[in-house]
Amino acid sequence: MKKDQLVQTLECQLRTVKAERQGALRDPALLAARTALKLFQSQRLAATHADLLAAPDTRAAALFFFDELYGAHDLRQRDTDLERIIPTMQRLLPLDALQTITDAIVLDALSEQLDSAMARLLDGPLDPASYARAYRQAGTPAERARQLELVQALGSSLCRLVKVPLLGTTLNLMRAPARLAGLGDLQQFLERGFGAFRRMRRADAFVTTIVERERAMMQALYAGNCPG
């Protein structure tokens, strides 16, 4: 995919993400339900992948995946940064780096839509049983499979990104200008992802492990089981 095509996709998906998050801000009940859901899912991910979080080789990458890409913290500043800097990224970043950022936002957009759909179905305390019911009702197996395909695509993008010559040096040189421009959150996102995957010995195996486990979890949920 060419840079101009990536930019079009990025801009479209950012609008989707922004609409989902702003919609929640206008609805306190929805916002509370989404926040509780994200915390529940973060805890579930940490339990499912506890070995990846514990191993020195994969800990940083696991934290990046579960924190930056699917954490409960507010990502609106990162999204605002991206909107402001898209023309600069298109001009300066290599294709692989722009692909990685686009893959992250495409995944984010679908995850936000599914989260909002689940949150609207939650009524009362969130526990494994109510989570499982909302999961089955809010999204189809095809949508959840697509979500895992996007996780795989993002992981593959990060694996390719660490092989781009001199990208680490470029990110270091961008650090001070990014802070001066008020783009510190975006810079940290790029540095964390690049650094975490560069340190792993088998980054591709790490991504495959996450996707396979999450696919097994998806199948269990649609079979009527509760997350452990």
N, CA and C of each residue as an Amber inpcrd file, in Angstrom:
protein
   684
   0.8390000  -1.1970000   0.0000000   0.0000000   0.0000000   0.0000000
   0.8800000   1.2550000   0.0000000   0.5260000   2.2500000  -0.8060000
   1.3060000   3.4690000  -0.9010000   0.9900000   4.4040000   0.2580000
   1.8790000   5.3900000   0.4530000   1.7190000   6.3050000   1.5770000
   0.3960000   7.0680000   1.5370000   0.0010000   7.5350000   0.3540000
  -1.2430000   8.3110000   0.2960000  -2.4530000   7.4450000   0.6340000
  -2.4090000   6.1500000   0.2790000  -3.4960000   5.2370000   0.6460000
  -3.5200000   4.9850000   2.1520000  -2.3320000   4.8450000   2.7380000
  -2.2500000   4.6620000   4.1860000  -2.8010000   5.8790000   4.9180000
  -2.4750000   7.0500000   4.4260000  -2.9490000   8.2780000   5.0680000
  -4.4650000   8.3700000   5.0030000  -5.0480000   8.0190000   3.8810000
  -6.5110000   8.0320000   3.7680000  -7.1430000   7.0760000   4.7750000
  -6.5620000   5.8880000   4.9020000  -7.0680000   4.9150000   5.8780000
  -6.9030000   5.4310000   7.2900000  -5.7480000   5.9980000   7.5740000
  -5.4660000   6.5190000   8.9110000  -6.4420000   7.6170000   9.2910000
  -6.6830000   8.5530000   8.3900000  -7.6060000   9.6590000   8.6770000
  -9.0300000   9.1460000   8.9130000  -9.4560000   8.1930000   8.1050000
 -10.8080000   7.6330000   8.2450000 -10.9620000   6.9060000   9.5770000
  -9.9740000   6.1000000   9.9430000 -10.0550000   5.3210000  11.1870000
  -9.9270000   6.2140000  12.4210000  -9.1540000   7.2660000  12.3130000
  -9.0600000   8.2190000  13.4200000 -10.4080000   8.8890000  13.6780000
 -11.1350000   9.1950000  12.6160000 -12.4680000   9.7860000  12.7870000
 -13.3970000   8.8100000  13.5140000 -13.2710000   7.5200000  13.1930000
 -14.0870000   6.5110000  13.8660000 -13.7480000   6.4350000  15.3480000
 -12.4570000   6.4040000  15.6470000 -12.0100000   6.3450000  17.0440000
 -12.5060000   7.5680000  17.8150000 -12.3370000   8.7310000  17.2020000
 -12.7460000   9.9750000  17.8530000 -14.2450000   9.9870000  18.1290000
 -15.0430000   9.5250000  17.1810000 -16.5000000   9.5040000  17.3570000
 -16.9010000   8.5830000  18.4970000 -16.2540000   7.4270000  18.6030000
 -16.5780000   6.4880000  19.6810000 -16.2420000   7.0800000  21.0430000
 -15.0800000   7.6970000  21.1500000 -14.6490000   8.2330000  22.4480000
 -15.4520000   9.4740000  22.8310000 -15.7620000  10.3100000  21.8630000
 -16.5650000  11.4900000  22.1740000 -17.9950000  11.1010000  22.5270000
 -18.5170000  10.0760000  21.8710000 -19.8470000   9.6010000  22.2000000
 -19.9330000   9.1180000  23.6380000 -18.8890000   8.4480000  24.0930000
 -18.8640000   7.9820000  25.4790000 -18.7670000   9.1430000  26.4550000
 -18.0210000  10.1740000  26.0900000 -17.8820000  11.3380000  26.9760000
 -19.2180000  12.0570000  27.1620000 -20.0780000  11.9840000  26.1660000
 -21.3830000  12.6440000  26.2690000 -22.4090000  11.8090000  27.0410000
 -22.0440000  10.5860000  27.3560000 -22.9660000   9.6750000  28.0390000
 -22.2460000   9.0960000  29.2600000 -22.4340000   9.6910000  30.4540000
 -21.6990000   9.2350000  31.6390000 -21.8710000   7.7540000  31.9480000
 -23.0790000   7.2150000  31.7410000 -23.3080000   5.7990000  32.0130000
 -22.5020000   4.9200000  31.0580000 -22.4750000   5.3070000  29.7780000
 -21.6970000   4.5550000  28.7940000 -20.2090000   4.6600000  29.1010000
 -19.7630000   5.8550000  29.4750000 -18.3540000   6.0450000  29.7990000
 -17.9490000   5.1650000  30.9780000 -18.7790000   5.1200000  32.0040000
 -18.4720000   4.2940000  33.1720000 -18.4260000   2.8120000  32.8030000
 -19.3760000   2.3850000  31.9740000 -19.4110000   0.9810000  31.5650000
 -18.2000000   0.6280000  30.6990000 -17.8200000   1.5360000  29.8070000
 -16.6330000   1.2920000  28.9630000 -15.3710000   1.2220000  29.8010000
 -15.2580000   2.1050000  30.7680000 -14.0720000   2.1190000  31.6200000
 -13.9660000   0.8250000  32.4210000 -15.0880000   0.3930000  32.9910000
 -15.0980000  -0.8700000  33.7390000 -14.7600000  -2.0450000  32.8290000
 -15.2850000  -2.0140000  31.6160000 -15.0130000  -3.0790000  30.6590000
 -13.5380000  -3.1430000  30.2940000 -12.9390000  -1.9810000  30.0370000
 -11.5260000  -1.9520000  29.6780000 -10.6480000  -2.4540000  30.8270000
 -10.9910000  -2.0890000  32.0470000 -10.2330000  -2.5800000  33.1950000
 -10.3610000  -4.0940000  33.3140000 -11.5730000  -4.5980000  33.1300000
 -11.8010000  -6.0400000  33.1990000 -10.9730000  -6.7590000  32.1320000
 -10.9960000  -6.2280000  30.9330000 -10.2620000  -6.8650000  29.8390000
  -8.7570000  -6.7750000  30.0400000  -8.2870000  -5.6720000  30.5960000
  -6.8590000  -5.5500000  30.8830000  -6.4200000  -6.5960000  31.8890000
  -7.2440000  -6.8000000  32.9120000  -6.9370000  -7.8140000  33.9230000
  -6.9820000  -9.2140000  33.3250000  -7.9480000  -9.4440000  32.4380000
  -8.0450000 -10.7500000  31.7810000  -6.8410000 -11.0170000  30.8930000
  -6.4150000 -10.0100000  30.1420000  -5.2320000 -10.1580000  29.2960000
  -3.9910000 -10.4450000  30.1280000  -3.8520000  -9.7540000  31.2490000
  -2.6920000  -9.9660000  32.1220000  -2.6740000 -11.3820000  32.6780000
  -3.8560000 -11.9430000  32.9720000  -3.9270000 -13.3110000  33.4930000
  -3.6470000 -14.3330000  32.3860000  -4.2330000 -14.1110000  31.2150000
  -4.0530000 -15.0490000  30.1030000  -2.6060000 -15.1140000  29.6450000
  -1.9270000 -13.9770000  29.6820000  -0.5620000 -13.8900000  29.1530000
   0.4450000 -13.5800000  30.2650000   0.1930000 -14.1240000  31.4410000
   1.0570000 -13.8350000  32.5880000   2.5080000 -14.2320000  32.3300000
   2.7150000 -15.3190000  31.5920000   4.0840000 -15.7620000  31.3130000
   4.8210000 -14.7680000  30.4200000   4.1120000 -14.1610000  29.4660000
   4.7440000 -13.1710000  28.5900000   5.1000000 -11.9030000  29.3630000
   4.2590000 -11.5530000  30.3270000   4.5410000 -10.3820000  31.1560000
   5.6820000 -10.6500000  32.1240000   5.8810000 -11.9040000  32.4870000
   6.9160000 -12.2430000  33.4700000   8.2890000 -12.4620000  32.8380000
   8.3170000 -12.8910000  31.5830000   9.5900000 -13.2160000  30.9370000
  10.3370000 -11.9430000  30.5390000  11.6150000 -11.8270000  30.8860000
  12.3890000 -10.6170000  30.5430000  12.3990000 -10.3060000  29.0490000
  12.3910000 -11.3360000  28.2170000  12.4930000 -11.1270000  26.7750000
  11.2200000 -10.5300000  26.1750000  10.0680000 -10.8330000  26.7720000
   8.7980000 -10.4150000  26.1860000   8.0170000  -9.4140000  27.0400000
   8.4980000  -9.1070000  28.2320000   7.7360000  -8.2500000  29.1420000
   7.4280000  -6.8850000  28.5230000   8.4250000  -6.2200000  27.9600000
   8.2110000  -4.8730000  27.4150000   7.2020000  -4.8990000  26.2680000
   7.2920000  -5.9120000  25.4130000   6.3630000  -6.0070000  24.2850000
   4.9520000  -6.3130000  24.7730000   4.8310000  -7.1820000  25.7820000
   3.5080000  -7.4920000  26.3250000   2.8820000  -6.2560000  26.9590000
   3.6650000  -5.5080000  27.7040000   3.1540000  -4.2760000  28.3130000
   2.7160000  -3.2840000  27.2450000   3.4850000  -3.1930000  26.1610000
   3.1220000  -2.2890000  25.0640000   1.7870000  -2.7100000  24.4610000
   1.6400000  -3.9980000  24.1690000   0.3970000  -4.4830000  23.5780000
  -0.7920000  -4.2410000  24.4940000  -0.6500000  -4.5990000  25.7650000
  -1.8090000  -4.5790000  26.6620000  -2.0560000  -3.1940000  27.2650000
  -1.0400000  -2.3680000  27.2980000  -1.1470000  -1.0260000  27.8900000
  -1.4640000   0.0150000  26.8370000  -0.5510000   0.1700000  25.8900000
  -0.6820000   1.2160000  24.8790000  -1.8200000   0.9280000  23.9030000
  -1.9810000  -0.3380000  23.5380000  -2.9570000  -0.6660000  22.5100000
  -4.3110000  -1.0590000  23.0670000  -4.3310000  -1.5270000  24.3330000
  -5.6240000  -1.9140000  24.8710000  -5.7060000  -1.6360000  26.3570000
  -5.2280000  -0.4920000  26.7460000  -5.2940000  -0.1140000  28.1440000
  -6.5480000   0.6880000  28.4470000  -6.7370000   0.9400000  29.7390000
  -7.9250000   1.6920000  30.1620000  -7.6550000   3.1910000  30.2430000
  -6.4220000   3.6080000  29.9530000  -6.1010000   5.0220000  30.0950000
  -6.6000000   5.8190000  28.8890000  -6.6260000   7.1120000  29.0520000
  -7.1840000   8.0240000  28.0520000  -6.1900000   8.2040000  26.9010000
  -6.6040000   7.8620000  25.6850000  -5.7320000   7.9530000  24.5170000
  -6.0920000   9.1200000  23.6070000  -6.9350000  10.0190000  24.1010000
  -7.3750000  11.1190000  23.2330000  -6.2250000  12.0260000  22.8160000
  -5.2540000  12.2330000  23.7010000  -4.1350000  13.1030000  23.3400000
  -3.3220000  12.4940000  22.2100000  -3.1010000  11.1750000  22.2750000
  -2.3840000  10.5100000  21.1880000  -3.1240000  10.6730000  19.8710000
  -4.4470000  10.5400000  19.8980000  -5.2310000  10.6860000  18.6760000
  -5.1440000  12.1080000  18.1220000  -5.2000000  13.0980000  19.0300000
  -5.0780000  14.4950000  18.6180000  -3.7100000  14.7540000  18.0050000
  -2.6640000  14.1860000  18.6310000  -1.3130000  14.3140000  18.0920000
  -1.2460000  13.7610000  16.6720000  -1.8330000  12.5950000  16.4840000
  -1.7990000  11.9660000  15.1680000  -2.4730000  12.8310000  14.1150000
  -3.6340000  13.3820000  14.4480000  -4.3440000  14.2310000  13.4930000
  -3.4900000  15.4190000  13.0700000  -2.7750000  16.0010000  14.0250000
  -1.9600000  17.1820000  13.7460000  -0.7460000  16.8690000  12.8850000
  -0.1890000  15.6660000  13.0590000   1.1200000  15.3940000  12.4710000
   1.0500000  14.4800000  11.2450000  -0.1530000  14.1100000  10.8030000
  -0.2570000  13.2020000   9.6560000   0.5180000  13.7090000   8.4370000
   0.3910000  14.9780000   8.0270000   1.1630000  15.4250000   6.8570000
   2.6790000  15.2840000   7.0630000   3.1410000  15.5620000   8.2700000
   4.5740000  15.4270000   8.5560000   4.9990000  13.9710000   8.5100000
   4.1750000  13.0860000   9.0790000   4.5020000  11.6610000   9.0500000
   4.5690000  11.1570000   7.6150000   3.6310000  11.5840000   6.8020000
   3.6120000  11.1330000   5.4130000   4.8980000  11.5500000   4.6960000
   5.4040000  12.7030000   5.0440000   6.6000000  13.2330000   4.3880000
   7.8950000  12.6150000   4.9210000   7.9740000  12.3830000   6.2260000
   9.2430000  12.0240000   6.8500000   9.4040000  10.5570000   7.2210000
   8.3070000   9.8920000   7.6120000   8.4430000   8.5200000   8.0940000
   8.5730000   7.5420000   6.9310000   9.3740000   6.4860000   7.1160000
   9.4070000   5.4370000   6.0920000   8.0640000   4.7170000   6.0150000
   7.8280000   4.0480000   4.9040000   6.5420000   3.3890000   4.6690000
   6.2000000   2.4060000   5.7890000   7.1860000   1.6410000   6.2620000
   6.9220000   0.6340000   7.2940000   6.4520000   1.2760000   8.5970000
   7.0120000   2.4260000   8.9500000   6.6040000   3.1060000  10.1770000
   5.1790000   3.6430000  10.0500000   4.8580000   4.1990000   8.9000000
   3.4980000   4.7040000   8.6710000   2.4970000   3.5460000   8.6540000
   2.9120000   2.4020000   8.1140000   2.0510000   1.2190000   8.1000000
   1.7520000   0.7590000   9.5270000   2.7620000   0.7700000  10.3870000
   2.5790000   0.3320000  11.7730000   1.5820000   1.2200000  12.5050000
   1.7230000   2.5230000  12.3530000   0.8050000   3.4550000  13.0040000
  -0.6170000   3.2600000  12.4790000  -0.7500000   3.0890000  11.1680000
  -2.0710000   2.8770000  10.5800000  -2.6900000   1.5830000  11.0870000
  -1.9020000   0.5130000  11.1450000  -2.4120000  -0.7620000  11.6510000
  -2.8990000  -0.6200000  13.0880000  -2.1710000   0.1360000  13.9060000
  -2.5680000   0.3290000  15.3050000  -3.9080000   1.0440000  15.4010000
  -4.1300000   2.0450000  14.5740000  -5.3680000   2.8150000  14.6460000
  -6.5390000   2.0390000  14.0430000  -6.3020000   1.2500000  13.0090000
  -7.3700000   0.4050000  12.4590000  -7.8480000  -0.5860000  13.5240000
  -6.8960000  -1.2020000  14.2220000  -7.2480000  -2.1060000  15.3220000
  -7.9790000  -1.3530000  16.4250000  -7.4950000  -0.1830000  16.7510000
  -8.1100000   0.6270000  17.8110000  -9.5570000   0.9710000  17.4650000
  -9.8050000   1.3170000  16.2110000 -11.1530000   1.7150000  15.7990000
 -12.1450000   0.5660000  15.9600000 -11.7650000  -0.6280000  15.5050000
 -12.6710000  -1.7670000  15.6380000 -12.8640000  -2.1260000  17.1110000
 -11.7920000  -2.0980000  17.8920000 -11.8900000  -2.4280000  19.3160000
 -12.7980000  -1.4400000  20.0420000 -12.6910000  -0.1670000  19.6980000
 -13.5420000   0.8420000  20.3330000 -15.0140000   0.6070000  19.9910000
 -15.2990000   0.2620000  18.7560000 -16.6780000  -0.0020000  18.3550000
 -17.2480000  -1.2130000  19.0900000 -16.4560000  -2.2660000  19.1880000
 -16.9070000  -3.4660000  19.8950000 -17.0630000  -3.2030000  21.3910000
 -16.1610000  -2.4040000  21.9550000 -16.2660000  -2.0580000  23.3750000
 -17.5410000  -1.2730000  23.6560000 -17.8410000  -0.3070000  22.7990000
 -19.0590000   0.4910000  22.9970000 -20.2980000  -0.3940000  22.9030000
 -20.2930000  -1.3050000  21.9360000 -21.4360000  -2.2090000  21.7790000
 -21.5950000  -3.1000000  23.0170000 -20.4790000  -3.5990000  23.5430000
 -20.5490000  -4.4150000  24.7590000 -21.0120000  -3.5920000  25.9530000
 -20.4600000  -2.3960000  26.0990000 -20.7700000  -1.5560000  27.2630000
 -22.2600000  -1.2270000  27.3180000 -22.8780000  -1.0420000  26.1650000
 -24.3100000  -0.7230000  26.1440000 -25.1700000  -1.8990000  26.5990000
 -24.6070000  -3.0950000  26.5720000 -25.3600000  -4.2830000  26.9780000
 -25.1650000  -4.6350000  28.4510000 -24.1880000  -4.0080000  29.0840000
 -23.8850000  -4.3330000  30.4760000 -24.9070000  -3.6720000  31.3950000
 -25.4120000  -4.4460000  32.3120000 -26.4110000  -3.9440000  33.2610000
 -26.1150000  -4.5630000  34.6220000 -25.5650000  -3.7510000  35.5070000
 -25.1880000  -4.2750000  36.8090000 -23.7060000  -4.5830000  36.8680000
 -23.2630000  -5.2710000  37.9230000 -21.8370000  -5.5480000  38.1210000
 -21.2510000  -6.3620000  36.9650000 -20.0340000  -6.0480000  36.6140000
 -19.3400000  -6.7700000  35.5540000 -18.5860000  -7.9420000  36.1570000
 -18.9160000  -9.1330000  35.7180000 -18.2280000 -10.3400000  36.1740000
 -18.0210000 -11.2370000  34.9590000 -17.3270000 -12.3740000  35.1040000
 -17.0880000 -13.2290000  33.9310000 -18.3450000 -13.6330000  33.1750000
 -19.4280000 -13.8990000  33.8910000 -20.6600000 -14.3250000  33.2170000
 -21.2870000 -13.1880000  32.4110000 -21.3880000 -12.0010000  33.0040000
 -21.9820000 -10.8710000  32.2840000 -21.0770000 -10.4180000  31.1370000
 -19.7740000 -10.5210000  31.3370000 -18.8330000 -10.1970000  30.2660000
 -19.0420000 -11.1380000  29.0800000 -19.1430000 -12.4370000  29.3690000
 -19.3080000 -13.4250000  28.2980000 -20.6020000 -13.1980000  27.5290000
 -21.6820000 -12.8860000  28.2310000 -22.9580000 -12.6380000  27.5550000
 -22.8590000 -11.4280000  26.6360000 -22.2870000 -10.3380000  27.1500000
 -22.1570000  -9.1280000  26.3400000 -21.2320000  -9.3560000  25.1460000
 -20.1820000 -10.1130000  25.3470000 -19.2370000 -10.4240000  24.2700000
 -19.9510000 -11.1290000  23.1230000 -20.7700000 -12.1210000  23.4530000
 -21.4690000 -12.8820000  22.4130000 -22.5220000 -12.0410000  21.6990000
 -23.1880000 -11.1650000  22.4430000 -24.2820000 -10.3880000  21.8700000
 -23.7990000  -9.1690000  21.0800000 -22.6580000  -8.6210000  21.4500000
 -22.2140000  -7.3460000  20.8750000 -21.4760000  -7.4880000  19.5560000
 -20.8430000  -8.6150000  19.3300000 -20.0520000  -8.7710000  18.1160000
 -20.1930000 -10.1640000  17.5430000 -20.1290000 -10.2600000  16.2400000
 -20.2260000 -11.5610000  15.5860000 -18.8640000 -12.2540000  15.6170000
 -18.8400000 -13.5770000  15.4400000 -17.5480000 -14.2560000  15.3290000
 -16.6730000 -13.6810000  14.2220000 -17.2900000 -13.2530000  13.1250000
 -16.5110000 -12.6740000  12.0200000 -15.8280000 -11.3760000  12.4440000
 -16.5440000 -10.5480000  13.2240000 -15.9430000  -9.2930000  13.6970000
 -14.8030000  -9.5620000  14.6640000 -14.9700000 -10.5390000  15.5390000
 -13.9070000 -10.8750000  16.4820000 -12.7160000 -11.5080000  15.7670000
 -12.9990000 -12.3120000  14.7450000 -11.9020000 -12.8760000  13.9560000
 -11.1370000 -11.7620000  13.2460000 -11.8700000 -10.7740000  12.7580000
 -11.2350000  -9.6230000  12.1030000 -10.3500000  -8.8800000  13.0990000
 -10.8070000  -8.7400000  14.3320000 -10.0090000  -8.0740000  15.3560000
  -8.6770000  -8.8020000  15.5510000  -8.7180000 -10.1320000  15.5790000
  -7.4820000 -10.8970000  15.7470000  -6.5940000 -10.8020000  14.5080000
  -7.2010000 -10.7190000  13.3370000  -6.4060000 -10.5090000  12.1200000
  -5.6580000  -9.1880000  12.1950000  -6.3030000  -8.1670000  12.7680000
  -5.6580000  -6.8580000  12.9050000  -4.5510000  -6.8930000  13.9520000
  -4.7360000  -7.6760000  15.0110000  -3.6590000  -7.8600000  15.9870000
  -2.4470000  -8.4970000  15.3060000  -2.7110000  -9.5210000  14.4960000
  -1.6360000 -10.1880000  13.7670000  -0.9480000  -9.2170000  12.8010000
  -1.7430000  -8.4120000  12.1010000  -1.1800000  -7.4540000  11.1470000
  -0.3020000  -6.4310000  11.8500000  -0.7720000  -5.9440000  12.9980000
   0.0230000  -4.9660000  13.7430000   1.3190000  -5.5850000  14.2380000
   1.2270000  -6.7930000  14.7740000   2.4400000  -7.4590000  15.2280000
   3.4280000  -7.6690000  14.1050000   2.9370000  -8.0660000  12.9390000
   3.8110000  -8.2600000  11.7830000   4.4430000  -6.9390000  11.3520000
   3.6670000  -5.8490000  11.4240000   4.2060000  -4.5260000  11.0810000
   5.3430000  -4.1390000  12.0110000   5.1600000  -4.4090000  13.3030000
   6.2100000  -4.0880000  14.2740000   7.4440000  -4.9540000  14.0400000
   7.2450000  -6.2140000  13.6680000   8.3820000  -7.0820000  13.3600000
   9.1860000  -6.5320000  12.1800000   8.4740000  -6.0260000  11.1620000
   9.1710000  -5.4400000  10.0140000   9.8200000  -4.1140000  10.3790000
   9.1550000  -3.3730000  11.2540000   9.6310000  -2.0330000  11.5910000
  11.0210000  -2.0600000  12.1990000  11.2870000  -3.0390000  13.0490000
  12.5910000  -3.0690000  13.7320000  13.7280000  -3.3660000  12.7700000
  13.3950000  -3.7940000  11.5510000  14.4340000  -4.0860000  10.5700000
  14.7370000  -2.8950000   9.6660000  13.9810000  -1.7950000   9.8240000
  14.2160000  -0.6130000   8.9970000  15.5350000   0.0450000   9.4020000
  16.4710000   0.2150000   8.4710000  17.7730000   0.7880000   8.8210000
  17.6460000   2.1970000   9.4130000  18.3620000   2.4330000  10.4900000
  18.5080000   3.7460000  11.1140000  17.2070000   4.3020000  11.7030000
  16.1610000   3.4940000  11.8120000  14.9130000   4.0340000  12.3580000
  15.0720000   4.4110000  13.8280000  15.8370000   3.6000000  14.5670000
  16.0720000   3.9380000  15.9690000  16.7390000   5.2910000  16.1150000
  17.7010000   5.5670000  15.2630000  18.3790000   6.8680000  15.2860000
  17.4120000   7.9870000  14.9220000  16.5560000   7.7270000  13.9370000
  15.5690000   8.7360000  13.5200000  14.6250000   9.0700000  14.6650000
  14.1450000   8.0480000  15.3890000  13.2430000   8.2780000  16.5130000
  13.9240000   9.0720000  17.6150000  15.1940000   8.7790000  17.8720000
  15.9320000   9.5410000  18.8880000  16.0730000  11.0050000  18.4870000
  16.3320000  11.2500000  17.2110000  16.4810000  12.6190000  16.7400000
  15.1490000  13.3770000  16.7860000  14.0410000  12.6380000  16.6670000
  12.7230000  13.2630000  16.6850000  12.2550000  13.6230000  18.0970000
  12.9220000  13.0860000  19.1200000  12.4040000  13.1960000  20.4880000
  12.2490000  14.6410000  20.9360000  13.2970000  15.4280000  20.8300000
  13.2270000  16.8190000  21.2930000  12.2410000  17.6550000  20.4570000
  12.3080000  17.5930000  19.1160000  11.3180000  18.3540000  18.3380000
   9.8750000  17.9330000  18.6310000   9.6550000  16.6430000  18.8770000
   8.3030000  16.1650000  19.1630000   7.7830000  16.7580000  20.4720000
   8.6290000  16.8200000  21.4670000   8.2160000  17.4020000  22.7510000
   7.9210000  18.8870000  22.5990000   8.7580000  19.5880000  21.8540000
   8.5360000  21.0180000  21.6490000   7.2350000  21.2690000  20.8860000
   6.8910000  20.3520000  20.0210000   5.6610000  20.5060000  19.2290000
   4.4330000  19.9850000  19.9670000   4.6260000  19.5060000  21.1880000
   3.5010000  18.9710000  21.9510000   3.0750000  17.5880000  21.5090000
   4.0020000  16.8400000  20.9420000   3.6920000  15.5090000  20.4280000
   4.3820000  14.4170000  21.2380000   4.5600000  14.6690000  22.5040000
   5.2830000  13.7250000  23.3490000   4.6130000  12.3760000  23.4610000
   3.2740000  12.3410000  23.5580000   2.5630000  11.0710000  23.6890000
   2.7610000  10.1840000  22.4660000   2.6790000  10.7720000  21.2950000
   2.8760000  10.0090000  20.0690000   4.3100000   9.5040000  19.9710000
   5.2700000  10.3420000  20.3320000   6.6700000   9.9320000  20.2940000
   6.9110000   8.7570000  21.2250000   6.3470000   8.7980000  22.4210000
   6.5160000   7.6900000  23.3640000   5.8970000   6.4080000  22.8300000
   4.7470000   6.5330000  22.1830000   4.0890000   5.3710000  21.5890000
   5.0170000   4.7140000  20.5600000   5.5970000   5.5000000  19.6790000
   6.4900000   4.9680000  18.6570000   7.7370000   4.3470000  19.2770000
   8.3280000   5.0460000  20.2380000   9.5550000   4.5450000  20.8500000
   9.3220000   3.2660000  21.6260000   8.2150000   3.1880000  22.3560000
   7.9370000   1.9830000  23.1430000   7.7300000   0.7720000  22.2430000
   6.9500000   0.9350000  21.1970000   6.7110000  -0.1860000  20.2950000
   7.9810000  -0.6410000  19.5990000   8.7460000   0.3110000  19.0850000
   9.9820000  -0.0240000  18.3920000  10.9760000  -0.6840000  19.3450000
  11.1580000  -0.0770000  20.5110000  12.1330000  -0.6030000  21.4630000
  11.7680000  -1.9800000  21.9880000  10.4850000  -2.1860000  22.2840000
  10.0490000  -3.4680000  22.8360000  10.2620000  -4.5970000  21.8430000
   9.9160000  -4.3760000  20.5840000  10.0510000  -5.4440000  19.5940000
  11.5030000  -5.6460000  19.1750000  12.2910000  -4.6010000  19.2050000
  13.6980000  -4.7610000  18.8370000  14.4400000  -5.6200000  19.8470000
  14.0200000  -5.5830000  21.1180000  14.7240000  -6.3350000  22.1560000
  14.3790000  -7.8240000  22.1650000  13.2740000  -8.2110000  21.5360000
  12.8700000  -9.6190000  21.5640000  13.6910000 -10.4580000  20.5900000
  13.9740000 -11.6780000  21.0140000  14.7080000 -12.5970000  20.1380000
  13.8010000 -13.1850000  19.0590000  12.5310000 -13.4460000  19.4250000
  11.6020000 -14.0660000  18.4640000  10.2780000 -13.3040000  18.5060000
  10.2800000 -12.1480000  17.9120000   9.0950000 -11.2960000  17.9530000
   7.9140000 -11.9420000  17.2370000   8.1830000 -12.6430000  16.1480000
   7.0930000 -13.2830000  15.4070000   6.4020000 -14.3550000  16.2370000
   7.1720000 -15.1110000  17.0250000   6.5960000 -16.1390000  17.8900000
   5.7550000 -15.5080000  18.9910000   6.1820000 -14.3510000  19.4900000
   5.4230000 -13.6240000  20.5100000   4.0430000 -13.2440000  19.9740000
   3.9990000 -12.6980000  18.7790000   2.7280000 -12.2870000  18.1800000
   1.8290000 -13.5030000  17.9410000   2.4030000 -14.5680000  17.4130000
   1.6280000 -15.7820000  17.1510000   1.0320000 -16.3470000  18.4370000
   1.8040000 -16.3170000  19.5170000   1.3180000 -16.8190000  20.8000000
   0.0980000 -16.0430000  21.2690000   0.1630000 -14.7310000  21.1980000
  -0.9660000 -13.8970000  21.6270000  -2.2010000 -14.1950000  20.7730000
  -2.0360000 -14.2240000  19.4700000  -3.1730000 -14.4240000  18.5690000
  -3.8020000 -15.7960000  18.7910000  -2.9870000 -16.8300000  18.9440000
  -3.5310000 -18.1740000  19.1400000  -4.2960000 -18.2760000  20.4530000
  -3.7630000 -17.6820000  21.5080000  -4.4550000 -17.7260000  22.7960000
  -5.7560000 -16.9340000  22.7510000  -5.7300000 -15.7850000  22.1070000
  -6.9420000 -14.9740000  22.0310000  -7.9860000 -15.6320000  21.1300000
  -7.5490000 -16.3480000  20.1120000  -8.5060000 -17.0800000  19.2760000
  -9.1580000 -18.2060000  20.0770000  -8.3800000 -18.8870000  20.9030000
  -8.9440000 -19.9360000  21.7610000  -9.9440000 -19.3360000  22.7510000
  -9.6290000 -18.1490000  23.2880000 -10.5430000 -17.4740000  24.2010000
 -11.8320000 -17.0850000  23.4750000 -11.7040000 -16.5590000  22.2750000
 -12.8780000 -16.1880000  21.4850000 -13.7740000 -17.3960000  21.2510000
 -13.1950000 -18.5010000  20.8610000 -13.9740000 -19.7120000  20.5890000
 -14.6610000 -20.2050000  21.8590000 -13.9740000 -20.1160000  22.9860000
 -14.5700000 -20.5450000  24.2560000 -15.7500000 -19.6580000  24.6260000
 -15.6120000 -18.3620000  24.4120000 -16.7010000 -17.4460000  24.7510000
 -17.9310000 -17.7000000  23.8790000 -17.7220000 -17.9010000  22.5910000
 -18.8650000 -18.1650000  21.7160000 -19.4640000 -19.5550000  21.9590000
 -18.6790000 -20.4210000  22.6040000 -19.1980000 -21.7390000  22.9640000
 -20.0020000 -21.6930000  24.2620000 -20.0370000 -20.5290000  24.9020000
 -20.8280000 -20.3740000  26.1050000 -20.0430000 -20.4180000  27.3960000
 -18.7220000 -20.4270000  27.3030000 -17.8810000 -20.4570000  28.4910000
 -17.5840000 -19.0400000  28.9820000 -17.1100000 -18.9330000  30.2140000
 -16.7390000 -17.6480000  30.8030000 -15.2290000 -17.5280000  30.8300000
 -14.6950000 -16.3110000  30.6960000 -13.2470000 -16.1380000  30.7680000
 -12.7330000 -16.4980000  32.1520000 -11.5910000 -17.1890000  32.1800000
 -11.0440000 -17.6100000  33.4680000 -10.2740000 -16.5250000  34.1540000
